[in-house]
Amino acid sequence: MEARATLKFVRIAPRKARLVADLVRGKDVGRALDLLQFAEKRSAPLIARLIKSAMANASETVGMDVDRLYVKTITVDKGPTLKRWLPRAMGRASRINKMTSHIQVVLDENRA
């Protein structure tokens, strides 16, 4: 059995969120939350909140033991890009791309 949680349209670039996602992939849930608590990245609290949501889903809907959970998969995919314009010299404009992300976490129980 698996428990999953999804966070969509987060205003952070996927490349930056993947740095934090790579830290916790395959780790126990307790260890992952400890790592995220001290990670000095903007996406760390978002991913920590998402893991806690998946833990709640595991205990309430699936009935899994929270102490035996680990991060089976965590993926950060690209969401839609918000396109903005910045005025420049001589009547020109430069485009600014504000990236968004979709983050998905899947938790599973250790069999050992």
MOPAC internal coordinates of N, CA, C and O (Angstrom, degrees):
PM7 1SCF
backbone

  N    0.0000 0     0.00 0     0.00 0    0    0    0
  C    1.4412 1     0.00 0     0.00 0    1    0    0
  C    1.5281 1   109.53 1     0.00 0    2    1    0
  O    1.2310 1   121.51 1   -34.13 1    3    2    1
  N    1.2869 1   114.72 1   145.87 1    3    2    1
  C    1.4601 1   120.44 1   179.73 1    5    3    2
  C    1.5201 1   109.41 1  -126.87 1    6    5    3
  O    1.2310 1   121.37 1   -26.96 1    7    6    5
  N    1.3162 1   114.98 1   153.04 1    7    6    5
  C    1.4603 1   121.38 1   173.10 1    9    7    6
  C    1.5168 1   106.75 1  -123.39 1   10    9    7
  O    1.2310 1   120.87 1   -43.69 1   11   10    9
  N    1.3126 1   115.95 1   136.31 1   11   10    9
  C    1.4591 1   119.00 1  -177.57 1   13   11   10
  C    1.5207 1   111.73 1  -132.68 1   14   13   11
  O    1.2310 1   121.65 1   -21.67 1   15   14   13
  N    1.3130 1   114.45 1   158.33 1   15   14   13
  C    1.4644 1   121.93 1   175.53 1   17   15   14
  C    1.5231 1   107.51 1  -146.72 1   18   17   15
  O    1.2310 1   120.70 1   -33.35 1   19   18   17
  N    1.3141 1   116.26 1   146.65 1   19   18   17
  C    1.4595 1   121.73 1  -175.99 1   21   19   18
  C    1.5209 1   109.67 1  -131.42 1   22   21   19
  O    1.2310 1   121.58 1   -40.42 1   23   22   21
  N    1.3110 1   114.58 1   139.58 1   23   22   21
  C    1.4661 1   122.34 1   175.35 1   25   23   22
  C    1.5253 1   106.43 1  -124.32 1   26   25   23
  O    1.2310 1   120.71 1   -61.64 1   27   26   25
  N    1.3366 1   116.25 1   118.36 1   27   26   25
  C    1.4629 1   119.48 1  -174.44 1   29   27   26
  C    1.5189 1   111.44 1  -115.50 1   30   29   27
  O    1.2310 1   121.24 1   -26.04 1   31   30   29
  N    1.3091 1   115.23 1   153.96 1   31   30   29
  C    1.4652 1   124.88 1   175.20 1   33   31   30
  C    1.5254 1   111.79 1    59.14 1   34   33   31
  O    1.2310 1   120.33 1  -137.48 1   35   34   33
  N    1.3252 1   116.97 1    42.52 1   35   34   33
  C    1.4594 1   121.98 1   177.88 1   37   35   34
  C    1.5225 1   107.90 1   -81.13 1   38   37   35
  O    1.2310 1   120.13 1   -46.19 1   39   38   37
  N    1.3212 1   117.35 1   133.81 1   39   38   37
  C    1.4640 1   121.24 1  -176.91 1   41   39   38
  C    1.5158 1   111.26 1   -83.47 1   42   41   39
  O    1.2310 1   120.87 1  -113.57 1   43   42   41
  N    1.3401 1   115.94 1    66.43 1   43   42   41
  C    1.4554 1   122.49 1   173.49 1   45   43   42
  C    1.5196 1   106.69 1  -146.10 1   46   45   43
  O    1.2310 1   120.53 1   -34.87 1   47   46   45
  N    1.3113 1   116.59 1   145.13 1   47   46   45
  C    1.4572 1   120.44 1  -178.60 1   49   47   46
  C    1.5286 1   109.86 1   -67.25 1   50   49   47
  O    1.2310 1   119.81 1   -40.47 1   51   50   49
  N    1.3228 1   117.97 1   139.53 1   51   50   49
  C    1.4553 1   120.73 1  -178.59 1   53   51   50
  C    1.5245 1   113.09 1   -60.98 1   54   53   51
  O    1.2310 1   120.57 1   146.58 1   55   54   53
  N    1.3073 1   116.52 1   -33.42 1   55   54   53
  C    1.4677 1   120.35 1  -179.43 1   57   55   54
  C    1.5245 1   110.88 1   -63.41 1   58   57   55
  O    1.2310 1   120.41 1   142.99 1   59   58   57
  N    1.3347 1   116.82 1   -37.01 1   59   58   57
  C    1.4644 1   120.78 1   179.76 1   61   59   58
  C    1.5310 1   111.01 1   -75.96 1   62   61   59
  O    1.2310 1   120.20 1   143.85 1   63   62   61
  N    1.3190 1   117.22 1   -36.15 1   63   62   61
  C    1.4599 1   120.26 1   179.79 1   65   63   62
  C    1.5254 1   111.28 1   -71.70 1   66   65   63
  O    1.2310 1   119.99 1   149.14 1   67   66   65
  N    1.3348 1   117.63 1   -30.86 1   67   66   65
  C    1.4727 1   120.54 1   179.05 1   69   67   66
  C    1.5161 1   112.22 1   -65.86 1   70   69   67
  O    1.2310 1   119.71 1   151.49 1   71   70   69
  N    1.3253 1   118.15 1   -28.51 1   71   70   69
  C    1.4664 1   120.80 1   177.17 1   73   71   70
  C    1.5202 1   110.74 1   -60.08 1   74   73   71
  O    1.2310 1   120.25 1   138.47 1   75   74   73
  N    1.3164 1   117.12 1   -41.53 1   75   74   73
  C    1.4642 1   121.61 1   179.92 1   77   75   74
  C    1.5237 1   110.38 1   -77.74 1   78   77   75
  O    1.2310 1   120.05 1   142.87 1   79   78   77
  N    1.3265 1   117.50 1   -37.13 1   79   78   77
  C    1.4633 1   120.73 1  -179.87 1   81   79   78
  C    1.5306 1   110.80 1   -62.77 1   82   81   79
  O    1.2310 1   120.31 1   144.36 1   83   82   81
  N    1.3194 1   117.02 1   -35.64 1   83   82   81
  C    1.4634 1   120.61 1   178.98 1   85   83   82
  C    1.5257 1   112.20 1   -66.86 1   86   85   83
  O    1.2310 1   120.05 1   155.02 1   87   86   85
  N    1.3321 1   117.51 1   -24.98 1   87   86   85
  C    1.4669 1   120.86 1   178.85 1   89   87   86
  C    1.5201 1   112.29 1   -66.64 1   90   89   87
  O    1.2310 1   120.08 1   142.49 1   91   90   89
  N    1.3347 1   117.46 1   -37.51 1   91   90   89
  C    1.4586 1   120.87 1  -169.93 1   93   91   90
  C    1.5256 1   113.89 1  -103.39 1   94   93   91
  O    1.2310 1   119.28 1   173.85 1   95   94   93
  N    1.3071 1   118.98 1    -6.15 1   95   94   93
  C    1.4607 1   121.27 1  -177.78 1   97   95   94
  C    1.5253 1   110.55 1   -63.10 1   98   97   95
  O    1.2310 1   120.78 1   -55.20 1   99   98   97
  N    1.3423 1   116.11 1   124.80 1   99   98   97
  C    1.4521 1   121.50 1   177.91 1  101   99   98
  C    1.5234 1   115.28 1    86.24 1  102  101   99
  O    1.2310 1   119.46 1   178.30 1  103  102  101
  N    1.3091 1   118.63 1    -1.70 1  103  102  101
  C    1.4682 1   122.13 1  -177.30 1  105  103  102
  C    1.5363 1   110.94 1   -91.08 1  106  105  103
  O    1.2310 1   120.76 1   -19.03 1  107  106  105
  N    1.3501 1   116.14 1   160.97 1  107  106  105
  C    1.4630 1   120.62 1   171.21 1  109  107  106
  C    1.5275 1   107.85 1   -62.63 1  110  109  107
  O    1.2310 1   121.06 1   -23.40 1  111  110  109
  N    1.3195 1   115.57 1   156.60 1  111  110  109
  C    1.4565 1   119.91 1  -177.15 1  113  111  110
  C    1.5298 1   110.76 1   -66.42 1  114  113  111
  O    1.2310 1   119.96 1   138.87 1  115  114  113
  N    1.3261 1   117.69 1   -41.13 1  115  114  113
  C    1.4650 1   120.38 1   179.10 1  117  115  114
  C    1.5137 1   111.92 1   -63.60 1  118  117  115
  O    1.2310 1   120.86 1   136.14 1  119  118  117
  N    1.3343 1   115.96 1   -43.86 1  119  118  117
  C    1.4679 1   120.85 1   178.69 1  121  119  118
  C    1.5318 1   110.92 1   -65.18 1  122  121  119
  O    1.2310 1   120.72 1   140.93 1  123  122  121
  N    1.3237 1   116.22 1   -39.07 1  123  122  121
  C    1.4690 1   120.68 1   179.90 1  125  123  122
  C    1.5270 1   110.75 1   -64.34 1  126  125  123
  O    1.2310 1   120.38 1   137.67 1  127  126  125
  N    1.3399 1   116.89 1   -42.33 1  127  126  125
  C    1.4648 1   119.46 1   179.52 1  129  127  126
  C    1.5257 1   111.36 1   -67.53 1  130  129  127
  O    1.2310 1   120.13 1   145.68 1  131  130  129
  N    1.3448 1   117.36 1   -34.32 1  131  130  129
  C    1.4648 1   120.03 1   175.46 1  133  131  130
  C    1.5263 1   111.26 1   -64.39 1  134  133  131
  O    1.2310 1   120.53 1   136.60 1  135  134  133
  N    1.3325 1   116.58 1   -43.40 1  135  134  133
  C    1.4716 1   120.25 1   178.70 1  137  135  134
  C    1.5267 1   111.05 1   -62.64 1  138  137  135
  O    1.2310 1   120.75 1   138.81 1  139  138  137
  N    1.3247 1   116.18 1   -41.19 1  139  138  137
  C    1.4597 1   120.02 1  -177.75 1  141  139  138
  C    1.5227 1   112.54 1   -70.99 1  142  141  139
  O    1.2310 1   120.68 1   151.67 1  143  142  141
  N    1.3200 1   116.31 1   -28.33 1  143  142  141
  C    1.4612 1   119.58 1   179.97 1  145  143  142
  C    1.5274 1   111.30 1   -64.34 1  146  145  143
  O    1.2310 1   120.59 1   145.97 1  147  146  145
  N    1.3315 1   116.48 1   -34.03 1  147  146  145
  C    1.4635 1   120.29 1  -176.67 1  149  147  146
  C    1.5223 1   113.40 1  -105.50 1  150  149  147
  O    1.2310 1   119.75 1  -177.17 1  151  150  149
  N    1.3166 1   118.09 1     2.83 1  151  150  149
  C    1.4597 1   121.04 1   175.99 1  153  151  150
  C    1.5258 1   108.72 1   -76.71 1  154  153  151
  O    1.2310 1   120.39 1   -52.14 1  155  154  153
  N    1.3061 1   116.86 1   127.86 1  155  154  153
  C    1.4637 1   121.15 1  -177.25 1  157  155  154
  C    1.5206 1   110.86 1   -94.89 1  158  157  155
  O    1.2310 1   120.98 1  -124.24 1  159  158  157
  N    1.3150 1   115.72 1    55.76 1  159  158  157
  C    1.4582 1   122.26 1   176.67 1  161  159  158
  C    1.5169 1   108.72 1  -123.59 1  162  161  159
  O    1.2310 1   120.50 1   -28.45 1  163  162  161
  N    1.3076 1   116.65 1   151.55 1  163  162  161
  C    1.4534 1   121.30 1  -176.22 1  165  163  162
  C    1.5284 1   112.01 1   -68.18 1  166  165  163
  O    1.2310 1   120.27 1   152.87 1  167  166  165
  N    1.3259 1   117.09 1   -27.13 1  167  166  165
  C    1.4569 1   119.65 1  -177.98 1  169  167  166
  C    1.5261 1   112.90 1   -85.89 1  170  169  167
  O    1.2310 1   119.36 1   171.49 1  171  170  169
  N    1.3298 1   118.83 1    -8.51 1  171  170  169
  C    1.4686 1   121.49 1  -177.33 1  173  171  170
  C    1.5351 1   112.23 1   -61.60 1  174  173  171
  O    1.2310 1   118.35 1   131.98 1  175  174  173
  N    1.3378 1   120.74 1   -48.02 1  175  174  173
  C    1.4727 1   118.76 1   178.49 1  177  175  174
  C    1.5256 1   113.12 1   -65.21 1  178  177  175
  O    1.2310 1   120.06 1   148.36 1  179  178  177
  N    1.3305 1   117.49 1   -31.64 1  179  178  177
  C    1.4611 1   120.49 1   178.47 1  181  179  178
  C    1.5227 1   110.81 1   -65.46 1  182  181  179
  O    1.2310 1   120.73 1   134.87 1  183  182  181
  N    1.3235 1   116.20 1   -45.13 1  183  182  181
  C    1.4616 1   120.54 1  -178.98 1  185  183  182
  C    1.5224 1   110.37 1   -70.67 1  186  185  183
  O    1.2310 1   119.98 1   144.71 1  187  186  185
  N    1.3363 1   117.64 1   -35.29 1  187  186  185
  C    1.4636 1   120.46 1   177.07 1  189  187  186
  C    1.5339 1   110.22 1   -63.30 1  190  189  187
  O    1.2310 1   120.31 1   136.82 1  191  190  189
  N    1.3176 1   117.02 1   -43.18 1  191  190  189
  C    1.4574 1   120.88 1   178.55 1  193  191  190
  C    1.5336 1   111.24 1   -64.59 1  194  193  191
  O    1.2310 1   120.86 1   144.85 1  195  194  193
  N    1.3263 1   115.95 1   -35.15 1  195  194  193
  C    1.4593 1   120.76 1   178.82 1  197  195  194
  C    1.5267 1   111.04 1   -69.02 1  198  197  195
  O    1.2310 1   119.99 1   140.38 1  199  198  197
  N    1.3289 1   117.62 1   -39.62 1  199  198  197
  C    1.4638 1   121.08 1   177.94 1  201  199  198
  C    1.5341 1   110.07 1   -65.84 1  202  201  199
  O    1.2310 1   120.28 1   139.88 1  203  202  201
  N    1.3309 1   117.08 1   -40.12 1  203  202  201
  C    1.4678 1   120.26 1   177.30 1  205  203  202
  C    1.5254 1   110.76 1   -63.51 1  206  205  203
  O    1.2310 1   120.00 1   143.59 1  207  206  205
  N    1.3207 1   117.61 1   -36.41 1  207  206  205
  C    1.4584 1   121.44 1   177.18 1  209  207  206
  C    1.5280 1   110.68 1   -65.71 1  210  209  207
  O    1.2310 1   120.40 1   137.64 1  211  210  209
  N    1.3290 1   116.83 1   -42.36 1  211  210  209
  C    1.4682 1   120.39 1   177.99 1  213  211  210
  C    1.5281 1   110.67 1   -65.85 1  214  213  211
  O    1.2310 1   120.17 1   145.47 1  215  214  213
  N    1.3480 1   117.27 1   -34.53 1  215  214  213
  C    1.4697 1   120.45 1   175.96 1  217  215  214
  C    1.5275 1   110.50 1   -63.80 1  218  217  215
  O    1.2310 1   120.39 1   137.23 1  219  218  217
  N    1.3234 1   116.87 1   -42.77 1  219  218  217
  C    1.4608 1   120.83 1   177.92 1  221  219  218
  C    1.5205 1   110.81 1   -63.81 1  222  221  219
  O    1.2310 1   120.40 1   140.19 1  223  222  221
  N    1.3279 1   116.83 1   -39.81 1  223  222  221
  C    1.4637 1   120.45 1   176.67 1  225  223  222
  C    1.5229 1   110.64 1   -62.88 1  226  225  223
  O    1.2310 1   120.54 1   140.81 1  227  226  225
  N    1.3277 1   116.58 1   -39.19 1  227  226  225
  C    1.4633 1   120.84 1  -179.00 1  229  227  226
  C    1.5175 1   111.46 1   -65.28 1  230  229  227
  O    1.2310 1   120.40 1   137.68 1  231  230  229
  N    1.3280 1   116.83 1   -42.32 1  231  230  229
  C    1.4592 1   119.03 1  -176.31 1  233  231  230
  C    1.5277 1   112.28 1   -78.54 1  234  233  231
  O    1.2310 1   119.90 1   142.69 1  235  234  233
  N    1.3328 1   117.81 1   -37.31 1  235  234  233
  C    1.4610 1   120.32 1  -174.63 1  237  235  234
  C    1.5247 1   113.11 1   -83.30 1  238  237  235
  O    1.2310 1   119.80 1   130.72 1  239  238  237
  N    1.3130 1   117.98 1   -49.28 1  239  238  237
  C    1.4618 1   119.45 1  -172.53 1  241  239  238
  C    1.5257 1   112.55 1   -91.17 1  242  241  239
  O    1.2310 1   120.14 1   139.29 1  243  242  241
  N    1.3217 1   117.33 1   -40.71 1  243  242  241
  C    1.4605 1   120.43 1  -175.31 1  245  243  242
  C    1.5255 1   111.30 1   -93.14 1  246  245  243
  O    1.2310 1   119.75 1   152.94 1  247  246  245
  N    1.3307 1   118.08 1   -27.06 1  247  246  245
  C    1.4598 1   121.87 1  -179.87 1  249  247  246
  C    1.5174 1   113.56 1    79.11 1  250  249  247
  O    1.2310 1   119.89 1  -145.87 1  251  250  249
  N    1.3149 1   117.82 1    34.13 1  251  250  249
  C    1.4623 1   122.01 1  -179.64 1  253  251  250
  C    1.5239 1   110.45 1   -87.06 1  254  253  251
  O    1.2310 1   120.92 1   -21.13 1  255  254  253
  N    1.3423 1   115.85 1   158.87 1  255  254  253
  C    1.4640 1   121.85 1   176.93 1  257  255  254
  C    1.5243 1   108.43 1   -79.94 1  258  257  255
  O    1.2310 1   120.24 1   -60.08 1  259  258  257
  N    1.3320 1   117.15 1   119.92 1  259  258  257
  C    1.4664 1   122.23 1  -174.26 1  261  259  258
  C    1.5318 1   110.97 1   -67.14 1  262  261  259
  O    1.2310 1   119.90 1   150.15 1  263  262  261
  N    1.3234 1   117.80 1   -29.85 1  263  262  261
  C    1.4666 1   121.15 1  -177.49 1  265  263  262
  C    1.5220 1   112.61 1   -71.70 1  266  265  263
  O    1.2310 1   119.81 1   161.26 1  267  266  265
  N    1.3154 1   117.97 1   -18.74 1  267  266  265
  C    1.4707 1   120.78 1  -177.44 1  269  267  266
  C    1.5187 1   113.48 1  -103.88 1  270  269  267
  O    1.2310 1   119.47 1  -170.55 1  271  270  269
  N    1.3224 1   118.61 1     9.45 1  271  270  269
  C    1.4665 1   121.63 1  -176.58 1  273  271  270
  C    1.5241 1   111.95 1   -80.00 1  274  273  271
  O    1.2310 1   121.17 1   -30.71 1  275  274  273
  N    1.3367 1   115.37 1   149.29 1  275  274  273
  C    1.4621 1   122.21 1   172.04 1  277  275  274
  C    1.5214 1   108.73 1  -141.63 1  278  277  275
  O    1.2310 1   120.79 1   -18.53 1  279  278  277
  N    1.3192 1   116.09 1   161.47 1  279  278  277
  C    1.4681 1   121.73 1  -178.33 1  281  279  278
  C    1.5238 1   107.59 1   -81.47 1  282  281  279
  O    1.2310 1   120.99 1   -76.68 1  283  282  281
  N    1.3172 1   115.71 1   103.32 1  283  282  281
  C    1.4614 1   120.15 1  -178.32 1  285  283  282
  C    1.5212 1   110.81 1   -72.80 1  286  285  283
  O    1.2310 1   121.04 1   125.30 1  287  286  285
  N    1.3314 1   115.61 1   -54.70 1  287  286  285
  C    1.4698 1   120.10 1   175.47 1  289  287  286
  C    1.5194 1   108.93 1  -139.17 1  290  289  287
  O    1.2310 1   121.39 1   -31.16 1  291  290  289
  N    1.3021 1   114.94 1   148.84 1  291  290  289
  C    1.4666 1   121.69 1   171.02 1  293  291  290
  C    1.5267 1   106.20 1  -142.03 1  294  293  291
  O    1.2310 1   121.03 1   -56.55 1  295  294  293
  N    1.3142 1   115.64 1   123.45 1  295  294  293
  C    1.4623 1   120.15 1  -177.99 1  297  295  294
  C    1.5189 1   109.62 1  -123.62 1  298  297  295
  O    1.2310 1   121.47 1   -36.39 1  299  298  297
  N    1.3108 1   114.79 1   143.61 1  299  298  297
  C    1.4636 1   122.09 1   175.55 1  301  299  298
  C    1.5215 1   106.88 1  -122.38 1  302  301  299
  O    1.2310 1   120.92 1   -69.23 1  303  302  301
  N    1.3147 1   115.85 1   110.77 1  303  302  301
  C    1.4588 1   121.63 1  -179.39 1  305  303  302
  C    1.5206 1   110.10 1  -108.56 1  306  305  303
  O    1.2310 1   121.67 1   -20.05 1  307  306  305
  N    1.3158 1   114.42 1   159.95 1  307  306  305
  C    1.4589 1   120.50 1  -178.93 1  309  307  306
  C    1.5202 1   110.44 1   -79.53 1  310  309  307
  O    1.2310 1   121.03 1   -46.57 1  311  310  309
  N    1.3175 1   115.64 1   133.43 1  311  310  309
  C    1.4558 1   121.51 1   174.94 1  313  311  310
  C    1.5160 1   109.82 1   -99.29 1  314  313  311
  O    1.2310 1   119.85 1    11.11 1  315  314  313
  N    1.3138 1   117.89 1  -168.89 1  315  314  313
  C    1.4607 1   120.25 1   178.62 1  317  315  314
  C    1.5271 1   111.31 1   -68.71 1  318  317  315
  O    1.2310 1   121.20 1   -30.64 1  319  318  317
  N    1.3109 1   115.31 1   149.36 1  319  318  317
  C    1.4546 1   121.80 1  -179.09 1  321  319  318
  C    1.5237 1   109.90 1   -97.39 1  322  321  319
  O    1.2310 1   120.82 1   -50.06 1  323  322  321
  N    1.3220 1   116.03 1   129.94 1  323  322  321
  C    1.4587 1   120.50 1   175.07 1  325  323  322
  C    1.5222 1   107.85 1   -87.03 1  326  325  323
  O    1.2310 1   120.22 1   -56.20 1  327  326  325
  N    1.3207 1   117.18 1   123.80 1  327  326  325
  C    1.4588 1   121.31 1  -176.00 1  329  327  326
  C    1.5251 1   109.20 1  -102.95 1  330  329  327
  O    1.2310 1   121.14 1   -58.70 1  331  330  329
  N    1.3091 1   115.43 1   121.30 1  331  330  329
  C    1.4631 1   121.76 1  -178.57 1  333  331  330
  C    1.5252 1   109.32 1  -123.71 1  334  333  331
  O    1.2310 1   120.56 1   -17.68 1  335  334  333
  N    1.3303 1   116.54 1   162.32 1  335  334  333
  C    1.4652 1   121.66 1  -177.85 1  337  335  334
  C    1.5153 1   110.31 1  -121.88 1  338  337  335
  O    1.2310 1   120.86 1   -38.05 1  339  338  337
  N    1.3201 1   115.96 1   141.95 1  339  338  337
  C    1.4519 1   123.07 1   179.78 1  341  339  338
  C    1.5272 1   108.43 1  -121.27 1  342  341  339
  O    1.2310 1   119.72 1   -56.15 1  343  342  341
  N    1.3161 1   118.14 1   123.85 1  343  342  341
  C    1.4687 1   119.33 1   179.14 1  345  343  342
  C    1.5252 1   111.50 1   -64.52 1  346  345  343
  O    1.2310 1   120.51 1   -39.69 1  347  346  345
  N    1.3349 1   116.63 1   140.31 1  347  346  345
  C    1.4527 1   121.64 1   179.17 1  349  347  346
  C    1.5336 1   109.00 1  -126.51 1  350  349  347
  O    1.2310 1   121.00 1     4.83 1  351  350  349
  N    1.2874 1   115.69 1  -175.17 1  351  350  349
  C    1.4600 1   120.79 1  -176.93 1  353  351  350
  C    1.5302 1   111.51 1   -69.24 1  354  353  351
  O    1.2310 1   120.86 1   -26.74 1  355  354  353
  N    1.3155 1   115.96 1   153.26 1  355  354  353
  C    1.4657 1   125.25 1   174.26 1  357  355  354
  C    1.5317 1   112.59 1    58.46 1  358  357  355
  O    1.2310 1   120.55 1  -143.14 1  359  358  357
  N    1.3284 1   116.55 1    36.86 1  359  358  357
  C    1.4577 1   120.42 1   174.14 1  361  359  358
  C    1.5117 1   115.33 1    77.78 1  362  361  359
  O    1.2310 1   120.02 1  -172.86 1  363  362  361
  N    1.2905 1   117.57 1     7.14 1  363  362  361
  C    1.4585 1   120.20 1  -179.61 1  365  363  362
  C    1.5346 1   110.13 1   -86.72 1  366  365  363
  O    1.2310 1   121.35 1    -6.83 1  367  366  365
  N    1.3394 1   115.02 1   173.17 1  367  366  365
  C    1.4695 1   120.84 1   176.70 1  369  367  366
  C    1.5151 1   108.76 1  -142.42 1  370  369  367
  O    1.2310 1   120.72 1   -35.54 1  371  370  369
  N    1.3121 1   116.23 1   144.46 1  371  370  369
  C    1.4614 1   121.97 1   175.95 1  373  371  370
  C    1.5202 1   108.58 1  -112.54 1  374  373  371
  O    1.2310 1   121.04 1   -38.33 1  375  374  373
  N    1.3171 1   115.62 1   141.67 1  375  374  373
  C    1.4557 1   120.17 1  -179.54 1  377  375  374
  C    1.5180 1   110.34 1   -87.52 1  378  377  375
  O    1.2310 1   120.47 1   -42.04 1  379  378  377
  N    1.3387 1   116.70 1   137.96 1  379  378  377
  C    1.4569 1   122.95 1   174.73 1  381  379  378
  C    1.5173 1   107.01 1  -116.59 1  382  381  379
  O    1.2310 1   120.43 1   -54.83 1  383  382  381
  N    1.3320 1   116.78 1   125.17 1  383  382  381
  C    1.4598 1   121.74 1   178.24 1  385  383  382
  C    1.5203 1   108.91 1   -98.66 1  386  385  383
  O    1.2310 1   120.62 1   -60.27 1  387  386  385
  N    1.3205 1   116.42 1   119.73 1  387  386  385
  C    1.4611 1   121.36 1   176.78 1  389  387  386
  C    1.5222 1   106.96 1  -103.03 1  390  389  387
  O    1.2310 1   121.23 1   -70.50 1  391  390  389
  N    1.3354 1   115.26 1   109.50 1  391  390  389
  C    1.4529 1   121.97 1  -173.12 1  393  391  390
  C    1.5290 1   111.08 1   -80.30 1  394  393  391
  O    1.2310 1   120.91 1   -29.98 1  395  394  393
  N    1.3328 1   115.87 1   150.02 1  395  394  393
  C    1.4607 1   121.72 1   173.25 1  397  395  394
  C    1.5223 1   108.69 1  -125.39 1  398  397  395
  O    1.2310 1   120.89 1   -17.19 1  399  398  397
  N    1.3279 1   115.90 1   162.81 1  399  398  397
  C    1.4596 1   121.77 1  -176.39 1  401  399  398
  C    1.5141 1   110.90 1  -132.84 1  402  401  399
  O    1.2310 1   121.45 1   -26.16 1  403  402  401
  N    1.3271 1   114.83 1   153.84 1  403  402  401
  C    1.4577 1   123.48 1   167.88 1  405  403  402
  C    1.5270 1   106.14 1  -117.06 1  406  405  403
  O    1.2310 1   120.19 1   -57.77 1  407  406  405
  N    1.3335 1   117.24 1   122.23 1  407  406  405
  C    1.4645 1   121.71 1  -177.80 1  409  407  406
  C    1.5228 1   108.13 1  -115.32 1  410  409  407
  O    1.2310 1   120.43 1   -48.40 1  411  410  409
  N    1.3430 1   116.79 1   131.60 1  411  410  409
  C    1.4594 1   121.93 1   179.26 1  413  411  410
  C    1.5213 1   109.79 1  -128.67 1  414  413  411
  O    1.2310 1   120.58 1   -46.86 1  415  414  413
  N    1.3345 1   116.50 1   133.14 1  415  414  413
  C    1.4649 1   122.49 1   179.63 1  417  415  414
  C    1.5193 1   108.41 1  -120.63 1  418  417  415
  O    1.2310 1   120.88 1   -45.22 1  419  418  417
  N    1.3424 1   115.91 1   134.78 1  419  418  417
  C    1.4595 1   121.97 1   174.63 1  421  419  418
  C    1.5122 1   107.65 1  -121.81 1  422  421  419
  O    1.2310 1   120.48 1   -56.14 1  423  422  421
  N    1.3348 1   116.69 1   123.86 1  423  422  421
  C    1.4544 1   122.89 1   178.16 1  425  423  422
  C    1.5236 1   109.38 1  -107.89 1  426  425  423
  O    1.2310 1   120.93 1   -32.00 1  427  426  425
  N    1.3393 1   115.84 1   148.00 1  427  426  425
  C    1.4479 1   121.55 1   178.09 1  429  427  426
  C    1.5258 1   108.65 1  -142.20 1  430  429  427
  O    1.2310 1   120.64 1   -15.59 1  431  430  429
  N    1.3250 1   116.38 1   164.41 1  431  430  429
  C    1.4722 1   120.76 1   179.81 1  433  431  430
  C    1.5209 1   110.12 1   -90.66 1  434  433  431
  O    1.2310 1   121.16 1   -38.10 1  435  434  433
  N    1.3440 1   115.38 1   141.90 1  435  434  433
  C    1.4600 1   120.48 1   171.45 1  437  435  434
  C    1.5157 1   108.52 1   -70.67 1  438  437  435
  O    1.2310 1   120.48 1   -45.49 1  439  438  437
  N    1.3049 1   116.69 1   134.51 1  439  438  437
  C    1.4675 1   120.77 1  -179.24 1  441  439  438
  C    1.5269 1   111.34 1   -85.24 1  442  441  439
  O    1.2310 1   119.83 1   158.52 1  443  442  441
  N    1.3208 1   117.94 1   -21.48 1  443  442  441
  C    1.4743 1   120.58 1  -176.56 1  445  443  442
  C    1.5083 1   112.91 1   -80.40 1  446  445  443
  O    1.2310 1   120.10 1   180.00 1  447  446  445

